[in-house]
Amino acid sequence: MGHRKHSVAPKVEAPSVLIKLECNKTLNILARGNYTKALRLMKELCGNIKSVIDLGLVYHFQGTICFKAALIIDGVIMKEKYVMNAIESANKATMLSPNSVEYAHFNTKLLCEETNEYDEVVKECERALGVENLVDPTS
């Protein structure tokens, strides 16, 4: 009687629960209309993180907060600044967690909607489609 070889999926590291709670807390602060406090908390969080997977999640949330802040800001220059910060944060999240479908989707969405960098959008979509071990650190 032979032994079956079981294929073991590689262990995927997930962001810490505490980091997820802190990120969700900043979204709640933003929902109450205080985008400056939410962004300040995200920047502080970025400076205190050692884990790459946690930092990727924080950059993803920071990008989300920057983009949502840009939607409620009136000034064109500040709106553009927040959009560019959102794109930069989304790109960092994607670089830190290249197997994340959610990060790639958010990154390409921002690039497609907010820039004329369609070559970058196509390149990122092709890269994401080629990922074999897809993960979603946000879940």
Secondary structure as UniProt FT lines:
FT   HELIX           17..31
FT   TURN            32..33
FT   HELIX           35..47
FT   HELIX           52..72
FT   HELIX           76..96
FT   TURN            98..99
FT   HELIX           101..114
FT   HELIX           118..129
FT   TURN            137..138
//
